[in-house]
Amino acid sequence: MKTIKDSVHDHIEVEGAALDLLDTPPVQRLRRIKQLGTVELVYPSANHTRFEHSLGVYHLATEVLDQLGIAGRNADHVRAAALLHDIGHTPYSHNLEGLFERRTGRSHDEVDELLADGPIAETLDRHDLDPNRVAGLVRGEGRLGQLVSGELDVDRMDYLVRDAHHTGVPYGTIDHGRLIRELTFVGDELALGEGNVQTAESLLLARALMNPTVYNHHVARISKTMLRRATERLLDSDFLEAVDLRTMDDADLLVSLRRSDETTLMARKLGNRDLYKRAIWTEMAEVDDEIIDAEHDRLQDWESAIADRAGVEPANVILDIPPRPTMRESTTRVVVNGDVRRLDDQSALVEALRAAHQQQWRFGVYSPGDLTEPVAHAAATELGLDVDGGYVTERQGQFVPLDEFERA
C-alpha cells in the first residue's frame, strides 16, 4: 500500500492492481495533461492534471464500493476502471475531444485498444483482471459501470470539487460525502436514497454555476478554439496523425505546433496569451438553427467566406458554435416515497436551470483584436445576422454594439 497526499481528499491509499497501474507510462502521461486545458489562461492556478483527478476518482470509487458493500473481483475491476478512465484523453483534455472523434471515430472513453497490450495489459493480467471488462466499466456499461460513468458517477464528484479548488471559485463545491453515503442500487439502477432530492440538485447546480464561470468562460472558449484550429491545421499538413494524439501530452503537442510552419504563429500566440478577441458574441435566440446545427465542414466554408468578405486571411477568422445545452445530471435517479424517479420529474429547479443554460449559450466569431470590426460586419452579412439585434464586438477591451460601428 502507498499513501499519497492529495490537495482535495487529503490522504489517498492506493494498493493492489491500482498501485501497479499507477506507475505505467500511460497513467504517468496524465501527469502532463492539464485537467482544464486552456482554462489556466483565465485562472492561473488551474494547472491541476488528469493524473491527480484520476487518483481522486479512484479514491471516491473505493469509498462508494465500501459504502455499497461491493468487494472482491467486482470491486477490483471498478477500482481499475476508475484509475484508468482518462487514459484515452488527448493533450489539453476535452479541448481536442471533438476533433479527435471526427478524425478517428473514437471518443476518449473508448479505451479498449489502450488496455489490449503493453504495460497496462500486463499489469491487469498479473492481477487477473479482464481488460475488456475494465474498458466496459469506463464506458459506463452494466450495473457497476454507472459508478464510473453515469449521472451519479465518481468522476463528476471529483472534478467539480477539484476544479473549484484549483480555480478558486466557490461554485463547484458539493457535499460528496453525503452523495456517497446516500447512494443505493434499486434493482440495477443507481439512485440517491429517500429524502435526497436536494442532494441531487446540488450536483446540477454546481455544474450550472461552473459552466459560465469556468468551463465556458469566453477566454477559455477563445483559447480552446484557437488550439483546436491550430491542431486541425497540423493534422491537415500530415505533420501528425490523429491517432498519435493519444500518446502525446500537452508539451508534446505545443512543441509540434511550434515546429510546423502551418501552426507556429498560432502556437506563439497561445504561449504568450496573445489571444483573438470576440468579433461577434451573441445569444442562441439570435442565431438560426441552420448555423447552430451545422456540420464542421460548413463552418470552415463560412470562415473562408467571412475572411474573403472582410479582406483578411482565412486564419484570422474562427467560428465557435457550441453544442446545444444538455443537462445529463437532470436524469439522476432519486428515491421519493419508495419510488425511483428522475430528478427532472421531481425538481422544479431543473427547468429553471435549463432556461439558464439556454440563456448562457453564446455564438462566437473570433479574430485578432485589430480586425474585429471588419470581421464582425462580414460575419453578420455572410451569416444573415440582424445587425440591429444587439450583437457586440470588442474594441480596446470594451464591447460596442455592432450597429454603432459606423458611428463610433
KOLKOL-686800 format. One line per field, with one value per residue: residue in three letters; chain; x, y, z of N, C-alpha, C in turn. Coordinates in steps of 0.1 Angstrom, whole numbers. Layout:
REM KOLKOL-686800
r <- (Ala_...) $
c <- (A_...) $
npx <- (X_...) $
npy <- (Y_...) $
npz <- (Z_...) $
capx <- (X_...) $
capy <- (Y_...) $
capz <- (Z_...) $
cpx <- (X_...) $
cpy <- (Y_...) $
cpz <- (Z_...) $
***
This chain:
REM KOLKOL-686800
r <- (Met_Lys_Thr_Ile_Lys_Asp_Ser_Val_His_Asp_His_Ile_Glu_Val_Glu_Gly_Ala_Ala_Leu_Asp_Leu_Leu_Asp_Thr_Pro_Pro_Val_Gln_Arg_Leu_Arg_Arg_Ile_Lys_Gln_Leu_Gly_Thr_Val_Glu_Leu_Val_Tyr_Pro_Ser_Ala_Asn_His_Thr_Arg_Phe_Glu_His_Ser_Leu_Gly_Val_Tyr_His_Leu_Ala_Thr_Glu_Val_Leu_Asp_Gln_Leu_Gly_Ile_Ala_Gly_Arg_Asn_Ala_Asp_His_Val_Arg_Ala_Ala_Ala_Leu_Leu_His_Asp_Ile_Gly_His_Thr_Pro_Tyr_Ser_His_Asn_Leu_Glu_Gly_Leu_Phe_Glu_Arg_Arg_Thr_Gly_Arg_Ser_His_Asp_Glu_Val_Asp_Glu_Leu_Leu_Ala_Asp_Gly_Pro_Ile_Ala_Glu_Thr_Leu_Asp_Arg_His_Asp_Leu_Asp_Pro_Asn_Arg_Val_Ala_Gly_Leu_Val_Arg_Gly_Glu_Gly_Arg_Leu_Gly_Gln_Leu_Val_Ser_Gly_Glu_Leu_Asp_Val_Asp_Arg_Met_Asp_Tyr_Leu_Val_Arg_Asp_Ala_His_His_Thr_Gly_Val_Pro_Tyr_Gly_Thr_Ile_Asp_His_Gly_Arg_Leu_Ile_Arg_Glu_Leu_Thr_Phe_Val_Gly_Asp_Glu_Leu_Ala_Leu_Gly_Glu_Gly_Asn_Val_Gln_Thr_Ala_Glu_Ser_Leu_Leu_Leu_Ala_Arg_Ala_Leu_Met_Asn_Pro_Thr_Val_Tyr_Asn_His_His_Val_Ala_Arg_Ile_Ser_Lys_Thr_Met_Leu_Arg_Arg_Ala_Thr_Glu_Arg_Leu_Leu_Asp_Ser_Asp_Phe_Leu_Glu_Ala_Val_Asp_Leu_Arg_Thr_Met_Asp_Asp_Ala_Asp_Leu_Leu_Val_Ser_Leu_Arg_Arg_Ser_Asp_Glu_Thr_Thr_Leu_Met_Ala_Arg_Lys_Leu_Gly_Asn_Arg_Asp_Leu_Tyr_Lys_Arg_Ala_Ile_Trp_Thr_Glu_Met_Ala_Glu_Val_Asp_Asp_Glu_Ile_Ile_Asp_Ala_Glu_His_Asp_Arg_Leu_Gln_Asp_Trp_Glu_Ser_Ala_Ile_Ala_Asp_Arg_Ala_Gly_Val_Glu_Pro_Ala_Asn_Val_Ile_Leu_Asp_Ile_Pro_Pro_Arg_Pro_Thr_Met_Arg_Glu_Ser_Thr_Thr_Arg_Val_Val_Val_Asn_Gly_Asp_Val_Arg_Arg_Leu_Asp_Asp_Gln_Ser_Ala_Leu_Val_Glu_Ala_Leu_Arg_Ala_Ala_His_Gln_Gln_Gln_Trp_Arg_Phe_Gly_Val_Tyr_Ser_Pro_Gly_Asp_Leu_Thr_Glu_Pro_Val_Ala_His_Ala_Ala_Ala_Thr_Glu_Leu_Gly_Leu_Asp_Val_Asp_Gly_Gly_Tyr_Val_Thr_Glu_Arg_Gln_Gly_Gln_Phe_Val_Pro_Leu_Asp_Glu_Phe_Glu_Arg_Ala) $
c <- (A_A_A_A_A_A_A_A_A_A_A_A_A_A_A_A_A_A_A_A_A_A_A_A_A_A_A_A_A_A_A_A_A_A_A_A_A_A_A_A_A_A_A_A_A_A_A_A_A_A_A_A_A_A_A_A_A_A_A_A_A_A_A_A_A_A_A_A_A_A_A_A_A_A_A_A_A_A_A_A_A_A_A_A_A_A_A_A_A_A_A_A_A_A_A_A_A_A_A_A_A_A_A_A_A_A_A_A_A_A_A_A_A_A_A_A_A_A_A_A_A_A_A_A_A_A_A_A_A_A_A_A_A_A_A_A_A_A_A_A_A_A_A_A_A_A_A_A_A_A_A_A_A_A_A_A_A_A_A_A_A_A_A_A_A_A_A_A_A_A_A_A_A_A_A_A_A_A_A_A_A_A_A_A_A_A_A_A_A_A_A_A_A_A_A_A_A_A_A_A_A_A_A_A_A_A_A_A_A_A_A_A_A_A_A_A_A_A_A_A_A_A_A_A_A_A_A_A_A_A_A_A_A_A_A_A_A_A_A_A_A_A_A_A_A_A_A_A_A_A_A_A_A_A_A_A_A_A_A_A_A_A_A_A_A_A_A_A_A_A_A_A_A_A_A_A_A_A_A_A_A_A_A_A_A_A_A_A_A_A_A_A_A_A_A_A_A_A_A_A_A_A_A_A_A_A_A_A_A_A_A_A_A_A_A_A_A_A_A_A_A_A_A_A_A_A_A_A_A_A_A_A_A_A_A_A_A_A_A_A_A_A_A_A_A_A_A_A_A_A_A_A_A_A_A_A_A_A_A_A_A_A_A_A_A_A_A_A_A_A_A_A_A_A_A_A_A_A_A_A_A_A_A_A_A_A_A_A_A_A_A_A_A_A_A_A_A_A_A_A_A_A_A_A_A_A_A_A) $
npx <- (8_4_5_-8_-6_-32_-45_-72_-86_-72_-55_-48_-51_-35_-35_-29_-38_-42_-21_1_-7_-5_21_26_35_12_-5_11_15_-6_0_10_-9_-32_-60_-80_-74_-70_-79_-63_-54_-72_-77_-50_-41_-52_-39_-39_-38_-48_-39_-39_-66_-75_-65_-81_-107_-104_-100_-126_-142_-134_-144_-172_-176_-171_-192_-214_-210_-197_-173_-143_-136_-153_-152_-124_-122_-138_-123_-99_-109_-118_-93_-82_-98_-94_-73_-76_-76_-68_-40_-44_-69_-104_-104_-96_-113_-136_-124_-107_-125_-138_-118_-109_-131_-134_-142_-131_-135_-134_-115_-105_-84_-62_-59_-54_-29_6_21_-1_-20_-4_-1_-28_-33_-16_-28_-51_-72_-98_-93_-112_-135_-129_-126_-153_-165_-154_-167_-192_-208_-231_-243_-225_-210_-222_-212_-187_-191_-217_-249_-245_-218_-185_-165_-176_-181_-156_-143_-158_-154_-126_-119_-131_-116_-90_-93_-103_-128_-161_-182_-183_-184_-194_-212_-197_-193_-219_-233_-220_-227_-254_-259_-274_-285_-313_-328_-313_-306_-287_-291_-301_-308_-340_-353_-334_-336_-327_-300_-293_-300_-279_-257_-264_-268_-242_-227_-241_-234_-206_-203_-206_-188_-163_-158_-169_-161_-154_-127_-115_-130_-122_-94_-94_-106_-88_-66_-77_-82_-56_-44_-59_-50_-24_-28_-39_-17_-2_18_13_-4_-38_-44_-21_-23_-32_-10_4_14_6_28_42_24_23_50_51_32_47_68_59_54_29_15_30_27_2_7_26_11_-7_10_20_-2_-16_-43_-71_-99_-133_-153_-179_-205_-230_-265_-283_-310_-308_-296_-297_-312_-299_-273_-265_-267_-249_-227_-192_-176_-191_-188_-161_-163_-179_-161_-141_-155_-163_-138_-129_-148_-143_-117_-95_-69_-78_-70_-75_-100_-123_-149_-171_-191_-210_-222_-257_-272_-271_-282_-271_-272_-297_-312_-307_-313_-336_-349_-382_-408_-406_-404_-385_-375_-369_-348_-356_-383_-391_-381_-385_-364_-349_-360_-357_-329_-324_-334_-316_-292_-298_-299_-273_-258_-236_-229_-199_-177_-144_-114_-81_-74_-73_-88_-114_-137_-141_-144_-166_-187_-186_-192_-217_-231_-226_-236_-262_-271_-289_-280_-291_-298_-284_-258_-225_-191_-156_-138_-108_-109_-135_-170_-189_-219_-229_-242_-234_-209_-203_-208_-192) $
npy <- (-12_23_56_86_121_143_173_177_155_149_124_96_62_38_6_-28_-38_-13_2_-9_-2_25_33_28_38_49_59_76_95_111_129_150_163_188_192_210_220_249_266_276_300_318_313_313_294_270_246_219_183_156_133_136_140_115_99_109_101_73_71_80_61_38_45_46_19_6_16_6_-20_-37_-59_-79_-94_-79_-53_-49_-46_-23_-4_-4_5_31_44_43_56_80_76_77_103_131_155_185_178_179_198_191_171_168_172_149_128_133_127_101_86_77_81_96_79_54_29_5_-5_6_-9_-34_-43_-40_-22_-18_-38_-60_-56_-57_-84_-97_-93_-107_-94_-86_-70_-63_-61_-41_-19_-18_-9_16_29_30_8_-17_-27_-19_-1_23_36_46_60_78_94_98_95_89_103_128_137_141_159_183_193_194_211_235_240_244_265_284_293_294_278_251_235_207_184_158_137_132_126_101_86_83_69_42_10_4_-22_-26_0_29_51_80_78_79_111_128_146_173_169_157_179_196_187_193_221_229_222_239_264_264_262_288_303_290_266_275_301_331_336_311_297_310_305_278_272_284_267_243_248_252_227_212_222_213_185_184_190_168_165_152_124_118_97_95_114_104_94_115_144_176_193_180_183_211_217_204_220_244_237_233_250_257_262_276_303_305_289_304_326_314_305_329_341_358_364_359_381_388_391_388_380_364_356_325_327_346_333_314_281_266_274_268_240_232_212_204_209_228_250_257_265_288_303_308_323_345_356_363_382_401_408_397_373_338_324_343_343_327_306_298_275_263_231_223_232_207_187_164_156_160_137_122_96_95_84_86_86_58_52_51_79_102_130_154_150_155_178_213_230_221_229_256_258_247_267_287_276_278_306_312_303_310_323_326_346_349_369_384_413_438_434_430_446_448_420_414_428_415_388_391_398_377_355_362_376_397_429_449_435_435_425_424_436_435_463_477_464_469_464_470_479_463_477_502_506_521_546_551) $
npz <- (0_-7_4_-6_-6_-11_-26_-24_-13_9_23_2_-2_-19_-34_-43_-76_-86_-75_-89_-115_-114_-119_-146_-180_-196_-176_-161_-181_-178_-159_-172_-186_-186_-165_-171_-196_-215_-196_-176_-186_-179_-151_-133_-114_-121_-129_-125_-129_-151_-139_-111_-108_-116_-96_-75_-84_-83_-55_-45_-57_-43_-18_-24_-32_-7_8_-5_0_-18_-29_-35_-67_-84_-72_-75_-103_-108_-94_-108_-133_-125_-120_-145_-162_-177_-195_-222_-230_-251_-256_-236_-226_-228_-247_-273_-279_-296_-322_-322_-322_-347_-365_-359_-352_-326_-291_-261_-240_-251_-246_-252_-270_-258_-235_-244_-250_-240_-211_-194_-200_-193_-166_-157_-164_-147_-123_-126_-139_-161_-192_-211_-196_-178_-196_-205_-182_-179_-200_-189_-189_-179_-145_-125_-140_-139_-117_-125_-149_-153_-143_-116_-111_-98_-111_-118_-93_-83_-102_-101_-75_-74_-96_-88_-65_-75_-93_-76_-74_-58_-66_-75_-53_-36_-15_-14_3_15_-8_-15_8_5_-18_-36_-48_-67_-77_-107_-110_-102_-76_-56_-22_-3_4_-7_-28_-28_-25_-49_-66_-59_-73_-99_-97_-90_-114_-132_-123_-126_-153_-169_-155_-154_-172_-196_-198_-216_-224_-221_-240_-264_-264_-264_-289_-307_-302_-311_-338_-347_-342_-359_-384_-382_-384_-409_-424_-425_-407_-384_-372_-364_-346_-331_-312_-288_-275_-268_-248_-232_-236_-257_-278_-280_-287_-312_-326_-326_-342_-368_-399_-406_-383_-364_-358_-345_-323_-310_-303_-285_-265_-255_-246_-263_-275_-297_-302_-294_-321_-328_-305_-293_-284_-283_-292_-312_-333_-363_-366_-385_-385_-358_-358_-377_-397_-393_-416_-429_-413_-418_-444_-441_-425_-444_-463_-448_-442_-468_-475_-456_-463_-452_-440_-442_-418_-398_-390_-369_-362_-335_-324_-300_-289_-286_-254_-228_-201_-184_-158_-150_-153_-132_-108_-81_-50_-41_-19_-18_-45_-76_-92_-119_-116_-131_-132_-107_-96_-94_-99_-120_-145_-144_-144_-169_-185_-178_-188_-216_-219_-213_-233_-261_-293_-311_-329_-337_-339_-346_-325_-339_-360_-355_-361_-391_-395_-379_-392_-417_-410_-399_-423_-440_-427_-423_-401_-379_-377_-361_-339_-315_-314_-304_-303_-295_-286_-279_-255_-246_-251_-280_-295_-325_-345_-341_-350_-373_-365_-344) $
capx <- (0_11_-4_-5_-12_-39_-50_-87_-91_-62_-46_-54_-44_-35_-30_-33_-36_-41_-7_10_-11_-1_35_27_36_0_-11_20_13_-17_7_15_-21_-39_-74_-89_-69_-65_-86_-53_-52_-81_-74_-36_-38_-60_-29_-40_-37_-56_-33_-44_-80_-77_-63_-93_-118_-101_-103_-140_-147_-132_-154_-185_-177_-172_-205_-224_-207_-192_-160_-138_-133_-161_-146_-111_-124_-143_-112_-90_-116_-117_-80_-78_-109_-90_-61_-78_-77_-57_-35_-54_-82_-116_-103_-95_-121_-144_-115_-102_-136_-141_-107_-107_-143_-134_-143_-120_-138_-132_-101_-102_-71_-52_-58_-53_-15_15_22_-14_-25_5_-5_-42_-32_-9_-37_-62_-83_-102_-92_-125_-145_-125_-130_-167_-168_-150_-178_-204_-216_-235_-248_-214_-204_-228_-203_-176_-196_-232_-254_-240_-205_-174_-158_-182_-180_-142_-138_-164_-147_-112_-118_-134_-105_-79_-96_-105_-142_-168_-194_-184_-183_-206_-210_-196_-195_-233_-236_-216_-234_-268_-260_-280_-290_-327_-327_-300_-304_-280_-300_-299_-319_-351_-351_-322_-338_-318_-286_-292_-300_-266_-248_-269_-265_-227_-223_-247_-226_-193_-202_-202_-177_-150_-157_-173_-156_-151_-113_-113_-136_-114_-81_-97_-109_-75_-58_-83_-79_-41_-42_-65_-41_-13_-32_-41_-4_4_29_10_-16_-47_-43_-9_-26_-34_2_11_10_4_41_44_16_28_62_47_26_57_77_52_53_15_9_39_22_-8_14_33_0_-12_21_21_-16_-19_-55_-81_-109_-147_-159_-194_-207_-245_-273_-289_-322_-304_-288_-306_-309_-290_-260_-263_-266_-241_-216_-179_-171_-198_-181_-149_-168_-183_-149_-134_-163_-162_-125_-129_-156_-136_-104_-84_-65_-87_-66_-79_-115_-127_-163_-172_-206_-210_-234_-269_-270_-277_-281_-272_-275_-312_-319_-303_-324_-338_-360_-392_-419_-403_-403_-373_-379_-359_-348_-363_-397_-394_-375_-388_-352_-343_-365_-351_-315_-324_-336_-303_-283_-301_-295_-258_-252_-232_-222_-188_-168_-131_-103_-72_-81_-74_-96_-128_-148_-144_-148_-179_-196_-186_-199_-232_-237_-224_-245_-276_-274_-295_-271_-298_-302_-277_-245_-214_-177_-146_-129_-100_-114_-149_-180_-196_-230_-224_-248_-228_-195_-201_-210_-183) $
capy <- (0_36_67_98_133_150_186_178_144_147_112_86_50_30_-7_-39_-36_2_6_-12_6_39_36_25_51_56_66_87_106_120_140_161_167_196_188_220_225_263_274_283_313_326_311_308_282_259_238_206_174_144_123_138_137_100_94_113_92_60_72_81_48_30_48_41_4_2_20_-3_-34_-44_-63_-90_-91_-68_-41_-47_-41_-9_5_-3_14_45_49_43_62_91_74_79_117_137_167_195_172_180_209_185_158_168_170_136_120_134_122_87_79_72_90_95_68_41_27_-10_-8_10_-19_-47_-48_-31_-23_-18_-52_-69_-54_-63_-98_-101_-92_-115_-85_-87_-57_-59_-57_-27_-10_-16_-1_30_34_31_-4_-26_-21_-12_9_36_42_52_69_79_106_99_89_94_112_141_142_146_171_196_198_197_223_247_242_249_278_294_298_286_273_237_228_198_175_144_127_128_119_87_79_81_61_29_4_-1_-31_-23_15_36_62_85_73_87_124_134_155_185_164_156_192_202_184_201_235_231_222_250_276_263_263_301_309_283_258_283_315_335_335_297_294_315_298_264_272_286_254_233_251_250_213_207_225_204_172_185_192_155_166_144_116_120_86_98_124_96_91_128_152_190_198_173_190_225_217_201_232_254_233_233_263_260_265_282_316_303_283_315_334_307_305_343_346_368_357_365_388_385_400_387_373_367_346_314_332_354_325_304_267_261_277_261_226_230_203_211_213_240_261_261_273_301_311_313_333_357_362_369_394_411_412_392_359_328_320_353_341_314_304_289_272_252_222_228_228_195_186_149_153_161_124_115_89_97_77_95_78_44_50_57_89_111_143_164_149_157_191_225_237_216_237_270_257_245_280_294_271_284_320_314_299_321_320_335_348_355_374_393_425_449_430_426_453_443_406_414_432_404_377_395_398_364_345_367_380_410_439_456_426_436_419_433_432_441_474_482_458_472_459_481_473_462_487_515_507_532_559_552) $
capz <- (0_-7_8_-14_-1_-22_-22_-22_-4_20_21_-6_0_-32_-32_-53_-90_-88_-72_-101_-127_-112_-125_-160_-188_-200_-165_-158_-191_-173_-151_-182_-193_-177_-163_-177_-208_-216_-186_-168_-192_-171_-137_-133_-105_-127_-137_-120_-140_-152_-130_-97_-109_-117_-82_-68_-88_-76_-40_-43_-61_-32_-7_-28_-31_7_13_-11_3_-30_-27_-43_-81_-89_-67_-82_-117_-107_-90_-120_-143_-120_-122_-159_-170_-185_-203_-236_-233_-259_-249_-232_-222_-236_-258_-286_-280_-308_-333_-322_-326_-361_-372_-356_-349_-312_-281_-251_-231_-258_-243_-254_-276_-249_-225_-250_-249_-233_-197_-187_-202_-185_-151_-155_-164_-135_-112_-130_-142_-176_-198_-217_-185_-173_-207_-205_-170_-183_-209_-181_-192_-168_-133_-118_-148_-135_-107_-132_-159_-152_-137_-102_-111_-90_-120_-117_-79_-81_-110_-97_-63_-77_-104_-79_-56_-82_-98_-65_-74_-48_-71_-77_-40_-33_-3_-20_14_16_-20_-14_18_1_-30_-34_-60_-67_-89_-114_-112_-92_-72_-42_-13_1_10_-12_-40_-28_-27_-64_-71_-56_-84_-110_-95_-91_-128_-139_-120_-131_-168_-175_-148_-156_-183_-208_-198_-230_-227_-222_-252_-275_-265_-268_-303_-313_-301_-319_-352_-350_-342_-372_-395_-381_-389_-424_-431_-424_-397_-373_-374_-353_-336_-323_-301_-276_-268_-266_-236_-236_-241_-270_-289_-282_-295_-326_-332_-328_-353_-381_-404_-407_-370_-354_-353_-335_-311_-303_-297_-273_-255_-250_-242_-273_-280_-306_-295_-299_-331_-325_-293_-292_-278_-291_-298_-324_-343_-370_-363_-396_-380_-346_-361_-389_-397_-392_-429_-432_-405_-425_-456_-436_-421_-456_-469_-440_-444_-481_-475_-447_-468_-442_-442_-436_-404_-389_-386_-363_-357_-323_-322_-290_-290_-278_-240_-223_-186_-182_-144_-148_-153_-120_-102_-67_-44_-35_-14_-22_-60_-82_-101_-125_-110_-138_-130_-93_-91_-102_-102_-133_-156_-142_-148_-183_-191_-176_-198_-229_-218_-212_-246_-269_-306_-311_-341_-332_-349_-339_-320_-348_-372_-351_-367_-404_-394_-374_-403_-427_-404_-399_-436_-446_-419_-423_-388_-378_-371_-350_-328_-302_-315_-299_-305_-285_-291_-268_-242_-243_-261_-288_-303_-339_-354_-337_-355_-383_-358_-333) $
cpx <- (9_0_1_-13_-19_-45_-65_-91_-82_-53_-54_-45_-46_-29_-34_-29_-34_-27_3_6_-6_12_36_27_23_-7_-2_19_3_-12_9_3_-30_-54_-83_-84_-64_-72_-76_-50_-62_-78_-60_-33_-45_-50_-29_-41_-47_-51_-39_-59_-83_-75_-76_-105_-116_-104_-118_-147_-146_-142_-168_-187_-178_-186_-216_-221_-203_-177_-155_-135_-141_-155_-132_-112_-129_-131_-102_-96_-116_-104_-76_-88_-105_-78_-63_-79_-65_-51_-46_-68_-93_-114_-102_-104_-129_-136_-110_-113_-139_-130_-105_-119_-143_-135_-133_-122_-138_-118_-97_-89_-60_-50_-55_-39_-6_15_9_-20_-17_1_-18_-41_-26_-18_-51_-75_-86_-102_-105_-135_-142_-129_-145_-172_-165_-161_-191_-213_-219_-239_-237_-207_-210_-220_-192_-180_-211_-236_-248_-226_-195_-165_-163_-180_-166_-139_-145_-157_-133_-110_-122_-123_-93_-81_-99_-120_-150_-179_-195_-183_-196_-202_-209_-196_-209_-237_-233_-224_-248_-270_-266_-284_-304_-328_-313_-297_-297_-288_-296_-311_-329_-347_-339_-324_-328_-303_-283_-291_-286_-256_-251_-266_-250_-222_-228_-239_-212_-192_-198_-190_-163_-150_-160_-170_-151_-136_-109_-118_-127_-101_-83_-99_-97_-67_-64_-81_-65_-38_-48_-56_-29_-16_-33_-27_4_16_26_-3_-25_-46_-31_-12_-28_-22_10_6_9_17_44_37_20_41_60_41_37_66_72_50_38_9_18_34_12_-3_20_22_-5_-2_22_8_-20_-31_-63_-91_-123_-151_-174_-196_-222_-252_-279_-302_-320_-298_-297_-302_-299_-276_-256_-260_-257_-230_-203_-174_-178_-192_-169_-152_-171_-171_-142_-142_-163_-149_-124_-136_-150_-123_-93_-80_-75_-83_-70_-93_-117_-141_-163_-187_-207_-222_-246_-268_-277_-274_-282_-276_-290_-319_-314_-315_-324_-350_-369_-404_-418_-402_-391_-378_-367_-360_-356_-378_-401_-390_-379_-375_-346_-348_-359_-336_-314_-325_-323_-293_-285_-297_-280_-251_-248_-225_-211_-181_-155_-121_-93_-78_-82_-82_-111_-139_-151_-149_-162_-189_-197_-194_-214_-238_-237_-234_-259_-280_-280_-286_-278_-302_-294_-264_-235_-201_-168_-138_-121_-105_-128_-158_-187_-207_-226_-230_-243_-214_-193_-201_-199_-170) $
cpy <- (12_46_80_110_140_163_187_167_141_135_101_74_42_17_-16_-35_-21_7_3_-4_20_43_32_38_57_64_78_98_116_131_152_166_175_192_197_227_240_272_281_297_323_326_305_296_270_250_224_196_163_133_124_136_122_94_97_104_78_60_72_68_38_32_44_26_0_5_11_-17_-43_-47_-74_-85_-80_-55_-38_-41_-27_0_7_7_29_51_51_50_73_88_76_94_121_149_177_190_174_190_203_173_157_165_155_126_121_127_107_79_73_84_87_83_54_37_12_-13_-4_0_-33_-52_-37_-32_-24_-32_-62_-68_-59_-78_-104_-101_-99_-106_-86_-73_-53_-55_-43_-17_-7_-7_14_36_35_19_-12_-19_-13_-1_23_44_50_62_68_92_109_94_96_104_126_146_147_159_184_202_202_210_236_250_249_262_289_299_289_278_258_229_220_189_161_133_122_121_104_80_75_73_47_23_0_-9_-29_-8_21_49_68_82_83_100_131_141_166_181_162_169_199_199_192_215_238_232_235_263_276_265_277_307_303_277_265_297_319_333_320_292_298_307_284_263_275_274_244_235_249_235_207_210_216_190_173_185_179_155_156_136_117_109_88_107_116_92_104_135_167_195_192_181_204_226_214_213_243_250_233_247_267_265_273_295_315_297_294_324_327_307_319_349_358_363_366_372_384_395_400_377_374_354_336_319_340_346_315_290_261_263_269_246_222_220_211_216_226_252_266_269_287_310_316_324_346_364_369_382_405_416_408_378_350_325_331_353_328_315_295_287_260_243_228_223_215_195_171_147_154_148_115_108_92_89_86_87_64_42_57_66_97_124_154_162_153_171_202_232_233_225_251_269_254_259_288_289_277_298_322_310_311_316_330_335_355_359_381_407_436_446_427_433_448_428_405_417_421_392_379_394_384_354_350_371_394_420_446_448_426_429_429_427_440_452_480_477_461_467_471_474_473_473_501_517_519_545_562_559) $
cpz <- (0_-4_1_-9_-13_-17_-19_-12_7_16_13_-5_-13_-30_-43_-67_-93_-85_-83_-113_-126_-119_-139_-168_-192_-188_-161_-168_-186_-164_-159_-190_-183_-177_-171_-189_-207_-205_-177_-174_-185_-156_-136_-125_-110_-135_-131_-132_-140_-143_-116_-97_-109_-103_-74_-71_-82_-62_-38_-47_-50_-21_-11_-27_-17_12_8_-7_-8_-28_-37_-57_-87_-85_-74_-96_-117_-103_-101_-131_-138_-122_-136_-168_-179_-194_-218_-240_-242_-251_-247_-230_-232_-248_-272_-288_-292_-321_-334_-327_-341_-369_-370_-354_-335_-302_-270_-241_-238_-256_-245_-259_-267_-238_-231_-250_-242_-218_-189_-188_-194_-170_-148_-155_-152_-123_-115_-132_-157_-182_-205_-207_-180_-184_-207_-193_-173_-191_-202_-184_-179_-155_-126_-127_-145_-125_-113_-142_-159_-146_-123_-101_-102_-98_-117_-102_-76_-89_-106_-85_-66_-86_-97_-70_-63_-89_-88_-65_-64_-53_-73_-64_-38_-21_-9_-9_15_4_-20_-4_14_-12_-27_-47_-58_-79_-95_-116_-100_-89_-59_-34_-9_8_5_-26_-40_-30_-42_-70_-69_-67_-96_-109_-96_-105_-135_-136_-125_-146_-173_-168_-151_-170_-196_-207_-212_-234_-229_-236_-264_-276_-269_-283_-311_-313_-310_-334_-356_-351_-355_-384_-394_-386_-404_-431_-431_-415_-386_-377_-361_-342_-327_-311_-287_-268_-265_-253_-241_-242_-255_-281_-291_-290_-309_-333_-335_-340_-367_-386_-405_-394_-360_-349_-343_-322_-303_-296_-284_-262_-248_-245_-251_-281_-289_-297_-301_-309_-330_-314_-290_-288_-288_-298_-311_-335_-349_-366_-373_-392_-368_-349_-373_-387_-397_-405_-433_-425_-412_-437_-452_-432_-434_-463_-462_-442_-457_-481_-467_-453_-459_-446_-436_-421_-394_-386_-381_-358_-345_-321_-313_-293_-282_-264_-236_-208_-183_-167_-141_-148_-141_-113_-87_-62_-37_-32_-19_-37_-65_-93_-107_-118_-117_-137_-116_-89_-100_-106_-115_-144_-156_-147_-163_-190_-189_-186_-212_-229_-218_-225_-255_-282_-307_-325_-336_-343_-341_-336_-330_-360_-368_-358_-382_-404_-389_-385_-414_-423_-404_-412_-442_-440_-418_-409_-388_-370_-360_-338_-316_-303_-311_-303_-296_-292_-279_-254_-238_-254_-267_-296_-318_-348_-350_-343_-364_-376_-348_-337) $
***
